[in-house]
Amino acid sequence: MGHPVGPHLTRLTTPNPTTSPRTKEPEGTMRLHKTVVIDKPRDAVFAYLSDFTTTTEWDPGTVVTVNQHGDGGAGTTYLNTSTFLGRTTQLTYVVREFIPGQRIRLRGENKTVIAVDTMTFRSVDAGTEVTYTAEFTFKGPSRLLARLLRPAFERLGEQAQTGMRKALNQL
């Protein structure tokens, strides 16, 4: 889901006790969280979003996501090219967990960040609830910028939420 750290949605979640008071997260990390409820069947929503190449259709930062190897299940590798704040970057994502109709977890990495993206799916009266969580661990000097980048990530997350809802409505 892609920009420099993949496709991400936003809301600060429960803080860890080892966090700094200002960000409520460990230094050099960020956790973003968003939920979308859509009037579509869970299996169709899961099939669409678990194909990580669809990020080009709903994540505004993604330029292209290519399946490099695999059938979409655990072990599948994707190369995500994104733009963020005027820069183009790539992350290699590997599907770490794939539970059909319920959850997909991917881990993306490049020289400046590790991103863990998790989407969970559940049936609700209104259709399907998708909860998207993105956890970033910045590496090296970029750790110092994590707090400063939060507003830009939050804006991108709101745009991704809107894009996801629009794409899912077209299913």
Backbone as CSV, one residue per row, in Angstrom:
resi,resn,N_x,N_y,N_z,CA_x,CA_y,CA_z,C_x,C_y,C_z
1,MET,0.798,-0.983,0.000,0.000,0.000,0.000,0.907,1.118,0.000
2,GLY,1.583,2.524,-1.675,2.933,2.880,-1.462,3.330,4.316,-1.579
3,HIS,4.090,4.774,-0.774,4.908,5.966,-0.772,6.223,5.479,-0.232
4,PRO,7.124,6.315,0.295,8.420,5.778,0.658,8.315,4.577,1.573
5,VAL,7.235,4.446,2.241,7.112,3.317,3.143,5.861,2.525,2.849
6,GLY,5.393,2.608,1.664,4.254,1.799,1.290,2.943,2.539,1.476
7,PRO,1.873,1.877,1.112,0.569,2.481,1.199,0.129,2.571,2.645
8,HIS,-0.242,3.751,3.095,-0.491,3.914,4.518,-1.678,4.794,4.800
9,LEU,-2.308,4.498,5.918,-3.478,5.215,6.379,-3.205,5.690,7.793
10,THR,-4.010,6.606,8.326,-3.532,7.267,9.526,-4.482,7.334,10.705
11,ARG,-3.971,7.163,11.857,-4.518,7.518,13.164,-3.543,6.958,14.176
12,LEU,-3.156,7.782,15.120,-2.254,7.329,16.174,-2.955,6.261,16.990
13,THR,-2.258,5.183,17.279,-2.848,4.099,18.049,-2.278,4.084,19.456
14,THR,-2.642,3.099,20.239,-2.254,3.000,21.639,-0.745,3.112,21.808
15,PRO,-0.284,4.029,22.658,1.149,4.214,22.824,1.798,3.074,23.615
16,ASN,3.055,2.871,23.338,3.889,1.911,24.044,4.484,2.637,25.250
17,PRO,4.658,1.966,26.407,5.200,2.662,27.583,6.608,3.202,27.393
18,THR,7.342,2.731,26.381,8.713,3.210,26.151,8.736,4.334,25.122
19,THR,7.677,5.112,25.058,7.579,6.131,24.018,7.968,7.503,24.536
20,SER,8.280,8.360,23.599,8.558,9.745,23.972,7.221,10.449,24.177
21,PRO,7.148,11.431,25.069,5.868,12.070,25.360,5.297,12.830,24.175
22,ARG,6.135,13.347,23.304,5.638,14.169,22.206,4.948,13.343,21.137
23,THR,5.535,12.225,20.710,4.970,11.444,19.624,4.170,10.253,20.103
24,LYS,4.320,9.882,21.374,3.656,8.721,21.947,4.072,7.438,21.234
25,GLU,5.215,7.445,20.616,5.764,6.278,19.939,7.265,6.242,20.189
26,PRO,7.862,5.047,20.126,9.319,4.989,20.280,10.006,5.885,19.246
27,GLU,11.094,6.483,19.641,11.861,7.351,18.741,12.184,6.605,17.453
28,GLY,11.959,7.264,16.321,12.287,6.665,15.031,11.244,5.703,14.502
29,THR,10.067,5.676,15.145,8.994,4.811,14.671,7.712,5.612,14.491
30,MET,6.798,5.033,13.751,5.497,5.651,13.535,4.504,4.531,13.279
31,ARG,3.311,4.676,13.831,2.257,3.695,13.595,1.016,4.440,13.141
32,LEU,0.499,4.052,11.991,-0.673,4.684,11.411,-1.766,3.634,11.263
33,HIS,-3.016,4.078,11.402,-4.118,3.127,11.481,-5.376,3.752,10.877
34,LYS,-6.118,2.982,10.068,-7.360,3.486,9.488,-8.317,2.337,9.255
35,THR,-9.608,2.620,9.370,-10.641,1.628,9.120,-11.607,2.165,8.066
36,VAL,-11.961,1.301,7.125,-12.923,1.627,6.071,-14.014,0.565,6.114
37,VAL,-15.272,0.997,6.096,-16.396,0.074,5.998,-17.022,0.281,4.627
38,ILE,-17.215,-0.820,3.927,-17.683,-0.752,2.543,-18.801,-1.765,2.329
39,ASP,-19.794,-1.415,1.545,-20.938,-2.288,1.275,-20.605,-3.258,0.138
40,LYS,-19.638,-4.127,0.406,-19.205,-5.145,-0.560,-18.895,-6.422,0.205
41,PRO,-19.001,-7.580,-0.456,-18.703,-8.839,0.235,-17.230,-8.960,0.631
42,ARG,-17.001,-9.539,1.797,-15.641,-9.667,2.330,-14.703,-10.390,1.368
43,ASP,-15.137,-11.466,0.750,-14.248,-12.207,-0.146,-13.781,-11.357,-1.324
44,ALA,-14.673,-10.546,-1.874,-14.304,-9.685,-3.001,-13.335,-8.589,-2.559
45,VAL,-13.592,-8.014,-1.393,-12.717,-6.964,-0.863,-11.339,-7.535,-0.561
46,PHE,-11.300,-8.699,0.067,-10.014,-9.344,0.367,-9.257,-9.678,-0.925
47,ALA,-9.936,-10.259,-1.891,-9.277,-10.626,-3.151,-8.645,-9.401,-3.812
48,TYR,-9.348,-8.291,-3.784,-8.833,-7.066,-4.408,-7.634,-6.505,-3.640
49,LEU,-7.784,-6.288,-2.340,-6.718,-5.632,-1.574,-5.526,-6.543,-1.296
50,SER,-5.729,-7.845,-1.251,-4.599,-8.745,-0.999,-3.714,-8.889,-2.233
51,ASP,-4.194,-8.435,-3.383,-3.338,-8.326,-4.570,-2.660,-6.960,-4.462
52,PHE,-1.454,-6.954,-3.942,-0.771,-5.701,-3.610,-0.510,-4.824,-4.837
53,THR,-0.597,-5.385,-6.038,-0.412,-4.564,-7.245,-1.551,-3.563,-7.404
54,THR,-2.680,-3.754,-6.707,-3.788,-2.801,-6.819,-3.508,-1.488,-6.103
55,THR,-2.403,-1.394,-5.372,-2.084,-0.123,-4.710,-2.020,1.024,-5.705
56,THR,-1.678,0.733,-6.963,-1.632,1.788,-7.979,-3.003,2.401,-8.217
57,GLU,-4.061,1.683,-7.849,-5.422,2.164,-8.074,-5.986,2.949,-6.899
58,TRP,-5.400,2.810,-5.701,-5.995,3.483,-4.550,-5.017,4.229,-3.659
59,ASP,-3.732,3.932,-3.736,-2.753,4.632,-2.896,-2.119,5.760,-3.711
60,PRO,-2.362,7.010,-3.332,-1.904,8.130,-4.151,-0.388,8.239,-4.272
61,GLY,0.371,7.661,-3.361,1.828,7.728,-3.459,2.427,6.696,-4.383
62,THR,1.678,5.641,-4.688,2.228,4.555,-5.494,2.299,4.932,-6.960
63,VAL,3.481,4.743,-7.541,3.663,4.887,-8.979,3.355,3.550,-9.639
64,VAL,3.945,2.484,-9.102,3.698,1.132,-9.610,4.108,0.119,-8.551
65,THR,3.376,-0.976,-8.483,3.746,-2.114,-7.651,3.751,-3.334,-8.556
66,VAL,4.868,-4.054,-8.561,5.055,-5.203,-9.442,5.226,-6.462,-8.597
67,ASN,4.511,-7.509,-8.958,4.697,-8.811,-8.329,5.965,-9.400,-8.930
68,GLN,7.000,-9.529,-8.119,8.280,-10.050,-8.605,8.329,-11.564,-8.583
69,HIS,7.589,-12.152,-7.612,7.636,-13.600,-7.479,6.515,-14.050,-6.564
70,GLY,5.796,-15.086,-6.959,4.795,-15.679,-6.086,3.383,-15.527,-6.596
71,ASP,2.474,-16.211,-5.882,1.072,-16.257,-6.282,0.190,-15.311,-5.468
72,GLY,0.805,-14.434,-4.673,0.062,-13.503,-3.824,-0.016,-13.958,-2.383
73,GLY,0.236,-15.234,-2.125,0.200,-15.762,-0.766,1.503,-15.509,-0.033
74,ALA,1.662,-16.161,1.117,2.871,-16.000,1.929,4.115,-16.278,1.090
75,GLY,5.106,-15.401,1.249,6.353,-15.520,0.513,6.391,-14.732,-0.789
76,THR,5.250,-14.244,-1.260,5.220,-13.444,-2.484,6.012,-12.160,-2.267
77,THR,6.759,-11.751,-3.289,7.578,-10.541,-3.230,7.044,-9.509,-4.216
78,TYR,6.880,-8.285,-3.728,6.434,-7.161,-4.553,7.489,-6.062,-4.509
79,LEU,7.666,-5.359,-5.619,8.501,-4.166,-5.657,7.572,-2.974,-5.822
80,ASN,7.571,-2.087,-4.821,6.705,-0.917,-4.820,7.551,0.321,-5.086
81,THR,7.167,1.077,-6.106,7.803,2.358,-6.419,6.798,3.445,-6.079
82,SER,7.241,4.406,-5.265,6.352,5.456,-4.778,7.025,6.810,-4.845
83,THR,6.188,7.837,-4.754,6.699,9.193,-4.579,6.166,9.717,-3.258
84,PHE,7.013,10.481,-2.593,6.627,11.085,-1.314,7.448,12.344,-1.149
85,LEU,6.766,13.472,-0.955,7.414,14.774,-0.806,8.393,15.039,-1.953
86,GLY,7.971,14.674,-3.152,8.763,14.959,-4.344,9.885,13.981,-4.650
87,ARG,10.057,12.956,-3.843,11.129,11.980,-4.069,10.536,10.632,-4.456
88,THR,11.246,9.929,-5.322,10.840,8.585,-5.724,11.688,7.585,-4.957
89,THR,11.033,6.539,-4.471,11.734,5.527,-3.687,11.120,4.160,-3.966
90,GLN,11.832,3.119,-3.611,11.339,1.752,-3.790,11.463,0.981,-2.492
91,LEU,10.492,0.130,-2.259,10.533,-0.820,-1.151,10.247,-2.197,-1.715
92,THR,10.951,-3.181,-1.199,10.654,-4.565,-1.532,9.803,-5.120,-0.396
93,TYR,8.601,-5.557,-0.748,7.664,-6.125,0.215,7.608,-7.638,0.067
94,VAL,7.495,-8.330,1.199,7.296,-9.775,1.218,6.038,-10.050,2.038
95,VAL,5.148,-10.873,1.497,3.947,-11.259,2.239,4.388,-12.202,3.355
96,ARG,4.166,-11.785,4.592,4.579,-12.563,5.768,3.442,-13.413,6.322
97,GLU,2.210,-12.951,6.131,1.053,-13.688,6.635,-0.086,-13.521,5.644
98,PHE,-0.767,-14.614,5.335,-1.868,-14.590,4.381,-2.926,-15.568,4.871
99,ILE,-4.012,-15.024,5.429,-5.131,-15.839,5.897,-6.340,-15.415,5.060
100,PRO,-6.706,-16.248,4.065,-7.767,-15.856,3.122,-9.024,-15.340,3.821
101,GLY,-9.468,-14.178,3.353,-10.677,-13.561,3.874,-10.523,-12.870,5.215
102,GLN,-9.340,-12.989,5.853,-9.179,-12.436,7.188,-8.042,-11.436,7.333
103,ARG,-6.840,-11.795,6.875,-5.698,-10.921,7.132,-4.576,-11.160,6.123
104,ILE,-3.901,-10.049,5.789,-2.663,-10.108,5.036,-1.679,-9.158,5.710
105,ARG,-0.451,-9.623,5.889,0.597,-8.797,6.490,1.805,-8.850,5.564
106,LEU,2.319,-7.666,5.237,3.487,-7.550,4.378,4.569,-6.782,5.114
107,ARG,5.805,-7.129,4.814,6.946,-6.403,5.383,7.741,-5.832,4.224
108,GLY,7.900,-4.504,4.232,8.651,-3.821,3.188,9.911,-3.221,3.767
109,GLU,10.945,-3.155,2.943,12.204,-2.610,3.444,13.001,-1.977,2.311
110,ASN,13.705,-0.912,2.684,14.754,-0.333,1.852,15.832,0.187,2.795
111,LYS,16.738,1.011,2.313,17.867,1.419,3.163,17.481,2.397,4.274
112,THR,16.286,3.006,4.193,15.914,3.999,5.204,14.762,3.596,6.112
113,VAL,14.017,2.542,5.758,12.823,2.218,6.547,12.450,0.745,6.427
114,ILE,11.824,0.258,7.481,11.132,-1.030,7.462,9.659,-0.702,7.688
115,ALA,8.798,-1.205,6.819,7.361,-0.967,6.936,6.653,-2.310,7.076
116,VAL,5.772,-2.399,8.049,4.937,-3.577,8.198,3.494,-3.121,8.008
117,ASP,2.879,-3.600,6.943,1.511,-3.229,6.590,0.604,-4.422,6.855
118,THR,-0.453,-4.194,7.619,-1.394,-5.256,7.950,-2.802,-4.801,7.600
119,MET,-3.507,-5.635,6.858,-4.920,-5.382,6.571,-5.716,-6.536,7.151
120,THR,-6.724,-6.209,7.947,-7.628,-7.226,8.469,-9.024,-6.954,7.921
121,PHE,-9.774,-8.018,7.759,-11.079,-7.963,7.104,-12.088,-8.691,7.980
122,ARG,-13.259,-8.069,8.162,-14.323,-8.776,8.862,-15.672,-8.336,8.311
123,SER,-16.597,-9.277,8.341,-17.956,-8.994,7.894,-18.674,-8.217,8.982
124,VAL,-19.387,-7.178,8.557,-20.214,-6.373,9.454,-21.572,-6.192,8.775
125,ASP,-22.554,-5.691,9.518,-23.895,-5.513,8.948,-23.868,-4.685,7.664
126,ALA,-22.997,-3.689,7.623,-22.922,-2.795,6.466,-22.124,-3.388,5.302
127,GLY,-21.504,-4.559,5.477,-20.705,-5.159,4.413,-19.400,-5.713,4.937
128,THR,-18.306,-4.993,4.665,-16.974,-5.427,5.090,-16.243,-4.276,5.762
129,GLU,-15.586,-4.604,6.858,-14.732,-3.640,7.545,-13.293,-4.014,7.256
130,VAL,-12.536,-3.055,6.726,-11.112,-3.235,6.469,-10.356,-2.338,7.440
131,THR,-9.471,-2.941,8.217,-8.621,-2.168,9.119,-7.205,-2.276,8.589
132,TYR,-6.602,-1.132,8.353,-5.266,-1.058,7.770,-4.332,-0.413,8.783
133,THR,-3.267,-1.115,9.111,-2.275,-0.581,10.035,-0.919,-0.616,9.345
134,ALA,-0.198,0.484,9.438,1.158,0.573,8.887,2.100,0.973,10.014
135,GLU,3.126,0.163,10.214,4.112,0.432,11.255,5.463,0.656,10.586
136,PHE,6.080,1.776,10.882,7.350,2.143,10.272,8.452,2.185,11.313
137,THR,9.580,1.629,10.965,10.784,1.767,11.774,11.831,2.382,10.863
138,PHE,12.186,3.613,11.149,13.145,4.324,10.314,14.559,3.940,10.709
139,LYS,15.450,3.911,9.718,16.834,3.496,9.928,17.780,4.686,9.763
140,GLY,18.909,4.595,10.430,19.973,5.591,10.263,19.486,6.997,10.534
141,PRO,20.010,7.965,9.779,19.655,9.371,10.000,18.159,9.654,9.829
142,SER,17.468,8.845,9.034,16.038,9.091,8.831,15.242,8.926,10.132
143,ARG,15.813,8.233,11.132,15.144,8.091,12.435,14.853,9.458,13.047
144,LEU,15.741,10.407,12.793,15.586,11.744,13.368,14.466,12.538,12.713
145,LEU,14.058,12.134,11.508,13.025,12.861,10.769,11.621,12.318,10.984
146,ALA,11.501,11.182,11.624,10.197,10.514,11.739,9.111,11.457,12.261
147,ARG,9.379,12.171,13.340,8.378,13.079,13.913,7.998,14.193,12.948
148,LEU,8.983,14.707,12.225,8.719,15.807,11.300,7.892,15.365,10.100
149,LEU,7.978,14.087,9.740,7.255,13.580,8.573,5.806,13.215,8.871
150,ARG,5.451,13.119,10.143,4.103,12.669,10.505,2.993,13.443,9.796
151,PRO,2.984,14.768,9.770,1.878,15.468,9.094,1.739,15.083,7.614
152,ALA,2.864,14.902,6.939,2.804,14.510,5.528,2.251,13.094,5.384
153,PHE,2.649,12.198,6.265,2.111,10.833,6.244,0.610,10.839,6.543
154,GLU,0.199,11.663,7.482,-1.222,11.724,7.818,-2.054,12.214,6.635
155,ARG,-1.554,13.225,5.919,-2.260,13.708,4.718,-2.348,12.602,3.676
156,LEU,-1.236,11.925,3.442,-1.220,10.847,2.469,-2.165,9.722,2.907
157,GLY,-2.217,9.454,4.193,-3.115,8.432,4.713,-4.576,8.759,4.469
158,GLU,-4.947,10.011,4.661,-6.325,10.421,4.384,-6.641,10.244,2.904
159,GLN,-5.689,10.592,2.051,-5.881,10.422,0.608,-5.991,8.938,0.248
160,ALA,-5.197,8.099,0.886,-5.246,6.661,0.628,-6.579,6.078,1.094
161,GLN,-7.077,6.546,2.228,-8.374,6.081,2.708,-9.458,6.405,1.689
162,THR,-9.448,7.618,1.195,-10.420,8.038,0.186,-10.268,7.197,-1.077
163,GLY,-9.021,6.992,-1.501,-8.764,6.189,-2.697,-9.204,4.745,-2.529
164,MET,-8.966,4.182,-1.347,-9.370,2.797,-1.086,-10.888,2.680,-1.147
165,ARG,-11.574,3.603,-0.494,-13.036,3.565,-0.488,-13.578,3.672,-1.917
166,LYS,-13.010,4.574,-2.696,-13.471,4.762,-4.081,-13.219,3.496,-4.910
167,ALA,-12.032,2.915,-4.797,-11.707,1.704,-5.556,-12.598,0.541,-5.150
168,LEU,-12.831,0.380,-3.855,-13.672,-0.722,-3.388,-15.135,-0.543,-3.811
169,ASN,-15.593,0.691,-3.876,-16.966,0.948,-4.345,-17.158,0.535,-5.799
170,GLN,-16.072,0.443,-6.550,-16.163,0.057,-7.961,-16.132,-1.446,-8.181
171,LEU,-15.959,-2.213,-7.110,-15.925,-3.674,-7.243,-17.288,-4.202,-7.667
